[in-house]
Amino acid sequence: MRNDLVKYFNRGWIVELIYVSKAGEISKRKVRILKIQGDIFYAYCLKQKAKRTFLIDHVLALVPILPQERGAI
């Protein structure tokens, strides 16, 4: 998962992820990765319109939103 995060971060792509919170709640979000540091990454969440911190180990799935698909965001 980390390798994919780094790849999409380097390309500047928005990604859609399925994430499980520390409380066990599952959410689906579209984010722009801002920084990857150790076991966490910082991203701008398009759903919340705010910066968020995510644990890499809590990402269940990750898919890039390719530039031609961004018009639907």
PQR file of N, CA, C, O and H, with PARSE charges and radii, in Angstrom:
ATOM      1  N   MET A   1       0.827  -1.185   0.000 -0.4000 1.5000
ATOM      2  CA  MET A   1       0.000   0.000   0.000 -0.0000 2.0000
ATOM      3  C   MET A   1       0.880   1.260   0.000  0.5500 1.7000
ATOM      4  O   MET A   1       0.594   2.234  -0.696 -0.5500 1.4000
ATOM      5  N   ARG A   2       1.934   1.216   0.781 -0.4000 1.5000
ATOM      6  CA  ARG A   2       2.826   2.374   0.881 -0.0000 2.0000
ATOM      7  C   ARG A   2       3.429   2.725  -0.486  0.5500 1.7000
ATOM      8  O   ARG A   2       3.522   3.900  -0.841 -0.5500 1.4000
ATOM      9  H   ARG A   2       2.167   0.425   1.346  0.4000 1.0000
ATOM     10  N   ASN A   3       3.834   1.712  -1.245 -0.4000 1.5000
ATOM     11  CA  ASN A   3       4.429   1.970  -2.559 -0.0000 2.0000
ATOM     12  C   ASN A   3       3.439   2.678  -3.488  0.5500 1.7000
ATOM     13  O   ASN A   3       3.817   3.583  -4.232 -0.5500 1.4000
ATOM     14  H   ASN A   3       3.758   0.758  -0.957  0.4000 1.0000
ATOM     15  N   ASP A   4       2.182   2.266  -3.440 -0.4000 1.5000
ATOM     16  CA  ASP A   4       1.163   2.923  -4.251 -0.0000 2.0000
ATOM     17  C   ASP A   4       0.956   4.363  -3.798  0.5500 1.7000
ATOM     18  O   ASP A   4       0.816   5.261  -4.628 -0.5500 1.4000
ATOM     19  H   ASP A   4       1.875   1.531  -2.835  0.4000 1.0000
ATOM     20  N   LEU A   5       0.935   4.587  -2.495 -0.4000 1.5000
ATOM     21  CA  LEU A   5       0.790   5.944  -1.981 -0.0000 2.0000
ATOM     22  C   LEU A   5       1.914   6.852  -2.485  0.5500 1.7000
ATOM     23  O   LEU A   5       1.668   7.972  -2.932 -0.5500 1.4000
ATOM     24  H   LEU A   5       1.049   3.857  -1.821  0.4000 1.0000
ATOM     25  N   VAL A   6       3.138   6.355  -2.407 -0.4000 1.5000
ATOM     26  CA  VAL A   6       4.294   7.128  -2.863 -0.0000 2.0000
ATOM     27  C   VAL A   6       4.187   7.416  -4.358  0.5500 1.7000
ATOM     28  O   VAL A   6       4.450   8.535  -4.796 -0.5500 1.4000
ATOM     29  H   VAL A   6       3.338   5.444  -2.043  0.4000 1.0000
ATOM     30  N   LYS A   7       3.805   6.416  -5.133 -0.4000 1.5000
ATOM     31  CA  LYS A   7       3.679   6.582  -6.583 -0.0000 2.0000
ATOM     32  C   LYS A   7       2.640   7.653  -6.919  0.5500 1.7000
ATOM     33  O   LYS A   7       2.902   8.528  -7.745 -0.5500 1.4000
ATOM     34  H   LYS A   7       3.592   5.506  -4.777  0.4000 1.0000
ATOM     35  N   TYR A   8       1.470   7.594  -6.292 -0.4000 1.5000
ATOM     36  CA  TYR A   8       0.412   8.554  -6.586 -0.0000 2.0000
ATOM     37  C   TYR A   8       0.762   9.945  -6.056  0.5500 1.7000
ATOM     38  O   TYR A   8       0.417  10.953  -6.672 -0.5500 1.4000
ATOM     39  H   TYR A   8       1.257   6.883  -5.621  0.4000 1.0000
ATOM     40  N   PHE A   9       1.437   9.996  -4.929 -0.4000 1.5000
ATOM     41  CA  PHE A   9       1.901  11.277  -4.386 -0.0000 2.0000
ATOM     42  C   PHE A   9       2.872  11.943  -5.365  0.5500 1.7000
ATOM     43  O   PHE A   9       2.738  13.129  -5.667 -0.5500 1.4000
ATOM     44  H   PHE A   9       1.717   9.177  -4.428  0.4000 1.0000
ATOM     45  N   ASN A  10       3.839  11.183  -5.855 -0.4000 1.5000
ATOM     46  CA  ASN A  10       4.828  11.727  -6.789 -0.0000 2.0000
ATOM     47  C   ASN A  10       4.196  12.205  -8.094  0.5500 1.7000
ATOM     48  O   ASN A  10       4.704  13.128  -8.731 -0.5500 1.4000
ATOM     49  H   ASN A  10       3.947  10.219  -5.610  0.4000 1.0000
ATOM     50  N   ARG A  11       3.095  11.582  -8.490 -0.4000 1.5000
ATOM     51  CA  ARG A  11       2.401  11.979  -9.723 -0.0000 2.0000
ATOM     52  C   ARG A  11       1.404  13.106  -9.493  0.5500 1.7000
ATOM     53  O   ARG A  11       0.877  13.679 -10.446 -0.5500 1.4000
ATOM     54  H   ARG A  11       2.682  10.832  -7.973  0.4000 1.0000
ATOM     55  N   GLY A  12       1.145  13.424  -8.229 -0.4000 1.5000
ATOM     56  CA  GLY A  12       0.207  14.491  -7.906 -0.0000 2.0000
ATOM     57  C   GLY A  12      -1.245  14.129  -8.142  0.5500 1.7000
ATOM     58  O   GLY A  12      -2.088  15.011  -8.307 -0.5500 1.4000
ATOM     59  H   GLY A  12       1.574  12.959  -7.454  0.4000 1.0000
ATOM     60  N   TRP A  13      -1.544  12.842  -8.159 -0.4000 1.5000
ATOM     61  CA  TRP A  13      -2.891  12.376  -8.444 -0.0000 2.0000
ATOM     62  C   TRP A  13      -3.769  12.412  -7.201  0.5500 1.7000
ATOM     63  O   TRP A  13      -3.296  12.241  -6.077 -0.5500 1.4000
ATOM     64  H   TRP A  13      -0.859  12.125  -8.024  0.4000 1.0000
ATOM     65  N   ILE A  14      -5.043  12.637  -7.428 -0.4000 1.5000
ATOM     66  CA  ILE A  14      -6.050  12.462  -6.391 -0.0000 2.0000
ATOM     67  C   ILE A  14      -6.339  10.967  -6.323  0.5500 1.7000
ATOM     68  O   ILE A  14      -6.358  10.289  -7.350 -0.5500 1.4000
ATOM     69  H   ILE A  14      -5.427  12.776  -8.341  0.4000 1.0000
ATOM     70  N   VAL A  15      -6.562  10.460  -5.128 -0.4000 1.5000
ATOM     71  CA  VAL A  15      -6.864   9.038  -4.971 -0.0000 2.0000
ATOM     72  C   VAL A  15      -8.170   8.860  -4.210  0.5500 1.7000
ATOM     73  O   VAL A  15      -8.560   9.695  -3.394 -0.5500 1.4000
ATOM     74  H   VAL A  15      -6.547  11.011  -4.294  0.4000 1.0000
ATOM     75  N   GLU A  16      -8.820   7.764  -4.498 -0.4000 1.5000
ATOM     76  CA  GLU A  16     -10.000   7.372  -3.739 -0.0000 2.0000
ATOM     77  C   GLU A  16      -9.570   6.222  -2.843  0.5500 1.7000
ATOM     78  O   GLU A  16      -8.960   5.257  -3.304 -0.5500 1.4000
ATOM     79  H   GLU A  16      -8.503   7.086  -5.161  0.4000 1.0000
ATOM     80  N   LEU A  17      -9.891   6.330  -1.562 -0.4000 1.5000
ATOM     81  CA  LEU A  17      -9.473   5.265  -0.648 -0.0000 2.0000
ATOM     82  C   LEU A  17     -10.617   4.829   0.229  0.5500 1.7000
ATOM     83  O   LEU A  17     -11.548   5.588   0.500 -0.5500 1.4000
ATOM     84  H   LEU A  17     -10.386   7.113  -1.187  0.4000 1.0000
ATOM     85  N   ILE A  18     -10.529   3.598   0.666 -0.4000 1.5000
ATOM     86  CA  ILE A  18     -11.432   3.063   1.683 -0.0000 2.0000
ATOM     87  C   ILE A  18     -10.581   2.902   2.926  0.5500 1.7000
ATOM     88  O   ILE A  18      -9.534   2.255   2.910 -0.5500 1.4000
ATOM     89  H   ILE A  18      -9.772   2.981   0.446  0.4000 1.0000
ATOM     90  N   TYR A  19     -11.057   3.505   4.005 -0.4000 1.5000
ATOM     91  CA  TYR A  19     -10.253   3.644   5.214 -0.0000 2.0000
ATOM     92  C   TYR A  19     -11.064   3.206   6.429  0.5500 1.7000
ATOM     93  O   TYR A  19     -12.265   3.462   6.517 -0.5500 1.4000
ATOM     94  H   TYR A  19     -11.908   4.030   4.019  0.4000 1.0000
ATOM     95  N   VAL A  20     -10.391   2.547   7.358 -0.4000 1.5000
ATOM     96  CA  VAL A  20     -11.041   2.182   8.613 -0.0000 2.0000
ATOM     97  C   VAL A  20     -10.412   3.025   9.730  0.5500 1.7000
ATOM     98  O   VAL A  20      -9.194   3.018   9.908 -0.5500 1.4000
ATOM     99  H   VAL A  20      -9.415   2.339   7.286  0.4000 1.0000
ATOM    100  N   SER A  21     -11.243   3.745  10.473 -0.4000 1.5000
ATOM    101  CA  SER A  21     -10.761   4.609  11.545 -0.0000 2.0000
ATOM    102  C   SER A  21     -10.334   3.783  12.753  0.5500 1.7000
ATOM    103  O   SER A  21     -10.560   2.574  12.808 -0.5500 1.4000
ATOM    104  H   SER A  21     -12.233   3.751  10.329  0.4000 1.0000
ATOM    105  N   LYS A  22      -9.716   4.455  13.715 -0.4000 1.5000
ATOM    106  CA  LYS A  22      -9.320   3.764  14.956 -0.0000 2.0000
ATOM    107  C   LYS A  22     -10.532   3.208  15.681  0.5500 1.7000
ATOM    108  O   LYS A  22     -10.426   2.215  16.401 -0.5500 1.4000
ATOM    109  H   LYS A  22      -9.533   5.437  13.670  0.4000 1.0000
ATOM    110  N   ALA A  23     -11.694   3.847  15.494 -0.4000 1.5000
ATOM    111  CA  ALA A  23     -12.930   3.398  16.129 -0.0000 2.0000
ATOM    112  C   ALA A  23     -13.605   2.265  15.352  0.5500 1.7000
ATOM    113  O   ALA A  23     -14.628   1.734  15.785 -0.5500 1.4000
ATOM    114  H   ALA A  23     -11.780   4.654  14.908  0.4000 1.0000
ATOM    115  N   GLY A  24     -13.026   1.897  14.198 -0.4000 1.5000
ATOM    116  CA  GLY A  24     -13.572   0.806  13.412 -0.0000 2.0000
ATOM    117  C   GLY A  24     -14.583   1.220  12.360  0.5500 1.7000
ATOM    118  O   GLY A  24     -15.201   0.366  11.724 -0.5500 1.4000
ATOM    119  H   GLY A  24     -12.196   2.329  13.847  0.4000 1.0000
ATOM    120  N   GLU A  25     -14.761   2.517  12.168 -0.4000 1.5000
ATOM    121  CA  GLU A  25     -15.706   3.007  11.162 -0.0000 2.0000
ATOM    122  C   GLU A  25     -15.037   3.024   9.789  0.5500 1.7000
ATOM    123  O   GLU A  25     -13.898   3.470   9.649 -0.5500 1.4000
ATOM    124  H   GLU A  25     -14.260   3.211  12.685  0.4000 1.0000
ATOM    125  N   ILE A  26     -15.747   2.539   8.792 -0.4000 1.5000
ATOM    126  CA  ILE A  26     -15.219   2.477   7.433 -0.0000 2.0000
ATOM    127  C   ILE A  26     -15.765   3.658   6.636  0.5500 1.7000
ATOM    128  O   ILE A  26     -16.962   3.946   6.664 -0.5500 1.4000
ATOM    129  H   ILE A  26     -16.673   2.177   8.906  0.4000 1.0000
ATOM    130  N   SER A  27     -14.862   4.335   5.925 -0.4000 1.5000
ATOM    131  CA  SER A  27     -15.291   5.455   5.089 -0.0000 2.0000
ATOM    132  C   SER A  27     -14.591   5.389   3.736  0.5500 1.7000
ATOM    133  O   SER A  27     -13.529   4.786   3.583 -0.5500 1.4000
ATOM    134  H   SER A  27     -13.890   4.101   5.903  0.4000 1.0000
ATOM    135  N   LYS A  28     -15.230   6.034   2.762 -0.4000 1.5000
ATOM    136  CA  LYS A  28     -14.670   6.130   1.415 -0.0000 2.0000
ATOM    137  C   LYS A  28     -14.409   7.614   1.168  0.5500 1.7000
ATOM    138  O   LYS A  28     -15.304   8.445   1.324 -0.5500 1.4000
ATOM    139  H   LYS A  28     -16.092   6.524   2.886  0.4000 1.0000
ATOM    140  N   ARG A  29     -13.168   7.938   0.779 -0.4000 1.5000
ATOM    141  CA  ARG A  29     -12.797   9.339   0.625 -0.0000 2.0000
ATOM    142  C   ARG A  29     -11.968   9.558  -0.629  0.5500 1.7000
ATOM    143  O   ARG A  29     -11.257   8.665  -1.089 -0.5500 1.4000
ATOM    144  H   ARG A  29     -12.441   7.263   0.652  0.4000 1.0000
ATOM    145  N   LYS A  30     -12.074  10.760  -1.170 -0.4000 1.5000
ATOM    146  CA  LYS A  30     -11.187  11.202  -2.240 -0.0000 2.0000
ATOM    147  C   LYS A  30     -10.245  12.217  -1.618  0.5500 1.7000
ATOM    148  O   LYS A  30     -10.678  13.197  -1.010 -0.5500 1.4000
ATOM    149  H   LYS A  30     -12.652  11.485  -0.796  0.4000 1.0000
ATOM    150  N   VAL A  31      -8.942  11.969  -1.779 -0.4000 1.5000
ATOM    151  CA  VAL A  31      -7.946  12.823  -1.141 -0.0000 2.0000
ATOM    152  C   VAL A  31      -6.798  13.151  -2.087  0.5500 1.7000
ATOM    153  O   VAL A  31      -6.540  12.439  -3.057 -0.5500 1.4000
ATOM    154  H   VAL A  31      -8.590  11.174  -2.272  0.4000 1.0000
ATOM    155  N   ARG A  32      -6.124  14.241  -1.777 -0.4000 1.5000
ATOM    156  CA  ARG A  32      -4.858  14.577  -2.429 -0.0000 2.0000
ATOM    157  C   ARG A  32      -3.776  14.398  -1.371  0.5500 1.7000
ATOM    158  O   ARG A  32      -3.806  15.061  -0.334 -0.5500 1.4000
ATOM    159  H   ARG A  32      -6.334  14.819  -0.989  0.4000 1.0000
ATOM    160  N   ILE A  33      -2.838  13.521  -1.621 -0.4000 1.5000
ATOM    161  CA  ILE A  33      -1.782  13.227  -0.653 -0.0000 2.0000
ATOM    162  C   ILE A  33      -0.818  14.412  -0.593  0.5500 1.7000
ATOM    163  O   ILE A  33      -0.316  14.873  -1.618 -0.5500 1.4000
ATOM    164  H   ILE A  33      -2.813  12.983  -2.463  0.4000 1.0000
ATOM    165  N   LEU A  34      -0.570  14.892   0.619 -0.4000 1.5000
ATOM    166  CA  LEU A  34       0.296  16.047   0.822 -0.0000 2.0000
ATOM    167  C   LEU A  34       1.697  15.663   1.283  0.5500 1.7000
ATOM    168  O   LEU A  34       2.684  16.280   0.881 -0.5500 1.4000
ATOM    169  H   LEU A  34      -0.978  14.517   1.451  0.4000 1.0000
ATOM    170  N   LYS A  35       1.775  14.628   2.137 -0.4000 1.5000
ATOM    171  CA  LYS A  35       3.066  14.236   2.710 -0.0000 2.0000
ATOM    172  C   LYS A  35       2.946  12.823   3.263  0.5500 1.7000
ATOM    173  O   LYS A  35       1.924  12.453   3.840 -0.5500 1.4000
ATOM    174  H   LYS A  35       0.974  14.127   2.463  0.4000 1.0000
ATOM    175  N   ILE A  36       4.004  12.043   3.078 -0.4000 1.5000
ATOM    176  CA  ILE A  36       4.071  10.694   3.649 -0.0000 2.0000
ATOM    177  C   ILE A  36       5.238  10.679   4.618  0.5500 1.7000
ATOM    178  O   ILE A  36       6.358  11.046   4.263 -0.5500 1.4000
ATOM    179  H   ILE A  36       4.834  12.344   2.609  0.4000 1.0000
ATOM    180  N   GLN A  37       4.968  10.251   5.846 -0.4000 1.5000
ATOM    181  CA  GLN A  37       5.999  10.273   6.888 -0.0000 2.0000
ATOM    182  C   GLN A  37       5.845   9.047   7.779  0.5500 1.7000
ATOM    183  O   GLN A  37       4.888   8.931   8.544 -0.5500 1.4000
ATOM    184  H   GLN A  37       4.058   9.953   6.134  0.4000 1.0000
ATOM    185  N   GLY A  38       6.796   8.145   7.664 -0.4000 1.5000
ATOM    186  CA  GLY A  38       6.742   6.939   8.481 -0.0000 2.0000
ATOM    187  C   GLY A  38       5.503   6.112   8.165  0.5500 1.7000
ATOM    188  O   GLY A  38       5.273   5.728   7.019 -0.5500 1.4000
ATOM    189  H   GLY A  38       7.574   8.240   7.042  0.4000 1.0000
ATOM    190  N   ASP A  39       4.709   5.843   9.199 -0.4000 1.5000
ATOM    191  CA  ASP A  39       3.514   5.020   9.054 -0.0000 2.0000
ATOM    192  C   ASP A  39       2.241   5.828   8.812  0.5500 1.7000
ATOM    193  O   ASP A  39       1.145   5.267   8.805 -0.5500 1.4000
ATOM    194  H   ASP A  39       4.896   6.154  10.131  0.4000 1.0000
ATOM    195  N   ILE A  40       2.375   7.128   8.616 -0.4000 1.5000
ATOM    196  CA  ILE A  40       1.206   7.977   8.410 -0.0000 2.0000
ATOM    197  C   ILE A  40       1.355   8.799   7.135  0.5500 1.7000
ATOM    198  O   ILE A  40       2.453   8.954   6.602 -0.5500 1.4000
ATOM    199  H   ILE A  40       3.266   7.584   8.622  0.4000 1.0000
ATOM    200  N   PHE A  41       0.242   9.316   6.663 -0.4000 1.5000
ATOM    201  CA  PHE A  41       0.302  10.281   5.570 -0.0000 2.0000
ATOM    202  C   PHE A  41      -0.726  11.367   5.812  0.5500 1.7000
ATOM    203  O   PHE A  41      -1.770  11.150   6.426 -0.5500 1.4000
ATOM    204  H   PHE A  41      -0.651   9.190   7.096  0.4000 1.0000
ATOM    205  N   TYR A  42      -0.398  12.524   5.315 -0.4000 1.5000
ATOM    206  CA  TYR A  42      -1.261  13.687   5.425 -0.0000 2.0000
ATOM    207  C   TYR A  42      -1.884  13.925   4.061  0.5500 1.7000
ATOM    208  O   TYR A  42      -1.218  13.809   3.032 -0.5500 1.4000
ATOM    209  H   TYR A  42       0.450  12.701   4.816  0.4000 1.0000
ATOM    210  N   ALA A  43      -3.161  14.256   4.063 -0.4000 1.5000
ATOM    211  CA  ALA A  43      -3.864  14.450   2.805 -0.0000 2.0000
ATOM    212  C   ALA A  43      -4.950  15.493   2.975  0.5500 1.7000
ATOM    213  O   ALA A  43      -5.456  15.721   4.074 -0.5500 1.4000
ATOM    214  H   ALA A  43      -3.702  14.350   4.898  0.4000 1.0000
ATOM    215  N   TYR A  44      -5.296  16.118   1.862 -0.4000 1.5000
ATOM    216  CA  TYR A  44      -6.440  17.015   1.842 -0.0000 2.0000
ATOM    217  C   TYR A  44      -7.645  16.188   1.428  0.5500 1.7000
ATOM    218  O   TYR A  44      -7.677  15.633   0.329 -0.5500 1.4000
ATOM    219  H   TYR A  44      -4.885  15.932   0.969  0.4000 1.0000
ATOM    220  N   CYS A  45      -8.623  16.107   2.298 -0.4000 1.5000
ATOM    221  CA  CYS A  45      -9.826  15.313   2.046 -0.0000 2.0000
ATOM    222  C   CYS A  45     -10.845  16.186   1.316  0.5500 1.7000
ATOM    223  O   CYS A  45     -11.268  17.221   1.831 -0.5500 1.4000
ATOM    224  H   CYS A  45      -8.597  16.557   3.190  0.4000 1.0000
ATOM    225  N   LEU A  46     -11.234  15.764   0.119 -0.4000 1.5000
ATOM    226  CA  LEU A  46     -12.203  16.517  -0.662 -0.0000 2.0000
ATOM    227  C   LEU A  46     -13.604  16.429  -0.061  0.5500 1.7000
ATOM    228  O   LEU A  46     -14.428  17.318  -0.276 -0.5500 1.4000
ATOM    229  H   LEU A  46     -10.891  14.923  -0.300  0.4000 1.0000
ATOM    230  N   LYS A  47     -13.877  15.370   0.685 -0.4000 1.5000
ATOM    231  CA  LYS A  47     -15.189  15.193   1.335 -0.0000 2.0000
ATOM    232  C   LYS A  47     -15.352  16.174   2.500  0.5500 1.7000
ATOM    233  O   LYS A  47     -16.384  16.834   2.625 -0.5500 1.4000
ATOM    234  H   LYS A  47     -13.208  14.647   0.860  0.4000 1.0000
ATOM    235  N   GLN A  48     -14.339  16.263   3.337 -0.4000 1.5000
ATOM    236  CA  GLN A  48     -14.387  17.129   4.517 -0.0000 2.0000
ATOM    237  C   GLN A  48     -13.879  18.542   4.237  0.5500 1.7000
ATOM    238  O   GLN A  48     -14.069  19.451   5.046 -0.5500 1.4000
ATOM    239  H   GLN A  48     -13.501  15.727   3.235  0.4000 1.0000
ATOM    240  N   LYS A  49     -13.226  18.720   3.076 -0.4000 1.5000
ATOM    241  CA  LYS A  49     -12.624  20.006   2.705 -0.0000 2.0000
ATOM    242  C   LYS A  49     -11.666  20.493   3.787  0.5500 1.7000
ATOM    243  O   LYS A  49     -11.701  21.644   4.222 -0.5500 1.4000
ATOM    244  H   LYS A  49     -13.072  17.982   2.420  0.4000 1.0000
ATOM    245  N   ALA A  50     -10.800  19.553   4.204 -0.4000 1.5000
ATOM    246  CA  ALA A  50      -9.845  19.851   5.262 -0.0000 2.0000
ATOM    247  C   ALA A  50      -8.679  18.864   5.204  0.5500 1.7000
ATOM    248  O   ALA A  50      -8.784  17.783   4.625 -0.5500 1.4000
ATOM    249  H   ALA A  50     -10.771  18.618   3.851  0.4000 1.0000
ATOM    250  N   LYS A  51      -7.568  19.264   5.816 -0.4000 1.5000
ATOM    251  CA  LYS A  51      -6.421  18.365   5.918 -0.0000 2.0000
ATOM    252  C   LYS A  51      -6.714  17.298   6.958  0.5500 1.7000
ATOM    253  O   LYS A  51      -7.308  17.572   8.000 -0.5500 1.4000
ATOM    254  H   LYS A  51      -7.482  20.143   6.286  0.4000 1.0000
ATOM    255  N   ARG A  52      -6.290  16.089   6.661 -0.4000 1.5000
ATOM    256  CA  ARG A  52      -6.494  14.954   7.562 -0.0000 2.0000
ATOM    257  C   ARG A  52      -5.215  14.137   7.648  0.5500 1.7000
ATOM    258  O   ARG A  52      -4.369  14.177   6.754 -0.5500 1.4000
ATOM    259  H   ARG A  52      -5.807  15.867   5.814  0.4000 1.0000
ATOM    260  N   THR A  53      -5.092  13.401   8.735 -0.4000 1.5000
ATOM    261  CA  THR A  53      -3.964  12.491   8.948 -0.0000 2.0000
ATOM    262  C   THR A  53      -4.507  11.069   8.914  0.5500 1.7000
ATOM    263  O   THR A  53      -5.503  10.758   9.567 -0.5500 1.4000
ATOM    264  H   THR A  53      -5.778  13.368   9.461  0.4000 1.0000
ATOM    265  N   PHE A  54      -3.840  10.203   8.142 -0.4000 1.5000
ATOM    266  CA  PHE A  54      -4.276   8.823   7.983 -0.0000 2.0000
ATOM    267  C   PHE A  54      -3.141   7.870   8.341  0.5500 1.7000
ATOM    268  O   PHE A  54      -1.974   8.167   8.083 -0.5500 1.4000
ATOM    269  H   PHE A  54      -3.031  10.455   7.612  0.4000 1.0000
ATOM    270  N   LEU A  55      -3.478   6.737   8.929 -0.4000 1.5000
ATOM    271  CA  LEU A  55      -2.522   5.659   9.169 -0.0000 2.0000
ATOM    272  C   LEU A  55      -2.486   4.778   7.920  0.5500 1.7000
ATOM    273  O   LEU A  55      -3.525   4.321   7.444 -0.5500 1.4000
ATOM    274  H   LEU A  55      -4.425   6.496   9.138  0.4000 1.0000
ATOM    275  N   ILE A  56      -1.302   4.548   7.402 -0.4000 1.5000
ATOM    276  CA  ILE A  56      -1.175   3.748   6.190 -0.0000 2.0000
ATOM    277  C   ILE A  56      -1.766   2.353   6.384  0.5500 1.7000
ATOM    278  O   ILE A  56      -2.411   1.825   5.479 -0.5500 1.4000
ATOM    279  H   ILE A  56      -0.458   4.919   7.788  0.4000 1.0000
ATOM    280  N   ASP A  57      -1.554   1.759   7.546 -0.4000 1.5000
ATOM    281  CA  ASP A  57      -2.063   0.409   7.820 -0.0000 2.0000
ATOM    282  C   ASP A  57      -3.585   0.339   7.863  0.5500 1.7000
ATOM    283  O   ASP A  57      -4.149  -0.755   7.813 -0.5500 1.4000
ATOM    284  H   ASP A  57      -1.030   2.188   8.281  0.4000 1.0000
ATOM    285  N   HIS A  58      -4.260   1.482   7.956 -0.4000 1.5000
ATOM    286  CA  HIS A  58      -5.718   1.493   8.030 -0.0000 2.0000
ATOM    287  C   HIS A  58      -6.381   1.686   6.664  0.5500 1.7000
ATOM    288  O   HIS A  58      -7.608   1.707   6.567 -0.5500 1.4000
ATOM    289  H   HIS A  58      -3.802   2.370   7.998  0.4000 1.0000
ATOM    290  N   VAL A  59      -5.578   1.825   5.617 -0.4000 1.5000
ATOM    291  CA  VAL A  59      -6.121   1.941   4.265 -0.0000 2.0000
ATOM    292  C   VAL A  59      -6.444   0.539   3.761  0.5500 1.7000
ATOM    293  O   VAL A  59      -5.564  -0.317   3.675 -0.5500 1.4000
ATOM    294  H   VAL A  59      -4.581   1.808   5.695  0.4000 1.0000
ATOM    295  N   LEU A  60      -7.707   0.314   3.431 -0.4000 1.5000
ATOM    296  CA  LEU A  60      -8.138  -1.004   2.966 -0.0000 2.0000
ATOM    297  C   LEU A  60      -8.001  -1.136   1.457  0.5500 1.7000
ATOM    298  O   LEU A  60      -7.699  -2.217   0.952 -0.5500 1.4000
ATOM    299  H   LEU A  60      -8.422   1.010   3.501  0.4000 1.0000
ATOM    300  N   ALA A  61      -8.223  -0.037   0.732 -0.4000 1.5000
ATOM    301  CA  ALA A  61      -8.125  -0.036  -0.729 -0.0000 2.0000
ATOM    302  C   ALA A  61      -7.762   1.370  -1.188  0.5500 1.7000
ATOM    303  O   ALA A  61      -8.080   2.364  -0.535 -0.5500 1.4000
ATOM    304  H   ALA A  61      -8.469   0.841   1.143  0.4000 1.0000
ATOM    305  N   LEU A  62      -7.084   1.422  -2.336 -0.4000 1.5000
ATOM    306  CA  LEU A  62      -6.587   2.697  -2.851 -0.0000 2.0000
ATOM    307  C   LEU A  62      -6.609   2.644  -4.372  0.5500 1.7000
ATOM    308  O   LEU A  62      -6.053   1.725  -4.974 -0.5500 1.4000
ATOM    309  H   LEU A  62      -6.825   0.615  -2.867  0.4000 1.0000
ATOM    310  N   VAL A  63      -7.260   3.642  -5.001 -0.4000 1.5000
ATOM    311  CA  VAL A  63      -7.367   3.687  -6.453 -0.0000 2.0000
ATOM    312  C   VAL A  63      -7.108   5.130  -6.901  0.5500 1.7000
ATOM    313  O   VAL A  63      -7.665   6.065  -6.327 -0.5500 1.4000
ATOM    314  H   VAL A  63      -7.712   4.389  -4.513  0.4000 1.0000
ATOM    315  N   PRO A  64      -6.267   5.313  -7.921 -0.5600 1.5000
ATOM    316  CA  PRO A  64      -6.032   6.677  -8.399  0.2800 2.0000
ATOM    317  C   PRO A  64      -7.221   7.192  -9.196  0.5500 1.7000
ATOM    318  O   PRO A  64      -7.899   6.433  -9.889 -0.5500 1.4000
ATOM    319  N   ILE A  65      -7.460   8.482  -9.088 -0.4000 1.5000
ATOM    320  CA  ILE A  65      -8.428   9.154  -9.939 -0.0000 2.0000
ATOM    321  C   ILE A  65      -7.605   9.782 -11.052  0.5500 1.7000
ATOM    322  O   ILE A  65      -6.950  10.803 -10.844 -0.5500 1.4000
ATOM    323  H   ILE A  65      -6.909   9.099  -8.525  0.4000 1.0000
ATOM    324  N   LEU A  66      -7.636   9.182 -12.217 -0.4000 1.5000
ATOM    325  CA  LEU A  66      -6.807   9.633 -13.323 -0.0000 2.0000
ATOM    326  C   LEU A  66      -7.256  11.013 -13.796  0.5500 1.7000
ATOM    327  O   LEU A  66      -8.434  11.350 -13.678 -0.5500 1.4000
ATOM    328  H   LEU A  66      -8.169   8.352 -12.386  0.4000 1.0000
ATOM    329  N   PRO A  67      -6.343  11.808 -14.326 -0.5600 1.5000
ATOM    330  CA  PRO A  67      -6.671  13.186 -14.718  0.2800 2.0000
ATOM    331  C   PRO A  67      -7.934  13.314 -15.574  0.5500 1.7000
ATOM    332  O   PRO A  67      -8.707  14.251 -15.372 -0.5500 1.4000
ATOM    333  N   GLN A  68      -8.164  12.418 -16.506 -0.4000 1.5000
ATOM    334  CA  GLN A  68      -9.361  12.518 -17.354 -0.0000 2.0000
ATOM    335  C   GLN A  68     -10.649  12.204 -16.598  0.5500 1.7000
ATOM    336  O   GLN A  68     -11.736  12.518 -17.083 -0.5500 1.4000
ATOM    337  H   GLN A  68      -7.537  11.657 -16.670  0.4000 1.0000
ATOM    338  N   GLU A  69     -10.547  11.585 -15.410 -0.4000 1.5000
ATOM    339  CA  GLU A  69     -11.728  11.259 -14.624 -0.0000 2.0000
ATOM    340  C   GLU A  69     -12.049  12.333 -13.593  0.5500 1.7000
ATOM    341  O   GLU A  69     -13.099  12.262 -12.955 -0.5500 1.4000
ATOM    342  H   GLU A  69      -9.664  11.330 -15.016  0.4000 1.0000
ATOM    343  N   ARG A  70     -11.197  13.309 -13.411 -0.4000 1.5000
ATOM    344  CA  ARG A  70     -11.359  14.289 -12.348 -0.0000 2.0000
ATOM    345  C   ARG A  70     -12.525  15.235 -12.557  0.5500 1.7000
ATOM    346  O   ARG A  70     -12.979  15.867 -11.602 -0.5500 1.4000
ATOM    347  H   ARG A  70     -10.344  13.367 -13.929  0.4000 1.0000
ATOM    348  N   GLY A  71     -13.011  15.348 -13.757 -0.4000 1.5000
ATOM    349  CA  GLY A  71     -14.132  16.238 -14.003 -0.0000 2.0000
ATOM    350  C   GLY A  71     -15.373  15.884 -13.208  0.5500 1.7000
ATOM    351  O   GLY A  71     -16.234  16.737 -12.993 -0.5500 1.4000
ATOM    352  H   GLY A  71     -12.642  14.835 -14.532  0.4000 1.0000
ATOM    353  N   ALA A  72     -15.475  14.650 -12.773 -0.4000 1.5000
ATOM    354  CA  ALA A  72     -16.662  14.183 -12.020 -0.0000 2.0000
ATOM    355  C   ALA A  72     -16.529  14.419 -10.527  0.5500 1.7000
ATOM    356  O   ALA A  72     -17.439  14.073  -9.774 -0.5500 1.4000
ATOM    357  H   ALA A  72     -14.775  13.957 -12.947  0.4000 1.0000
ATOM    358  N   ILE A  73     -15.414  15.001 -10.071 -0.4000 1.5000
ATOM    359  CA  ILE A  73     -15.218  15.178  -8.620 -0.0000 2.0000
ATOM    360  C   ILE A  73     -16.006  16.369  -8.136  0.5500 1.7000
ATOM    361  O   ILE A  73     -15.976  16.687  -6.948 -0.5500 1.4000
ATOM    362  H   ILE A  73     -14.674  15.282 -10.682  0.4000 1.0000
TER
END
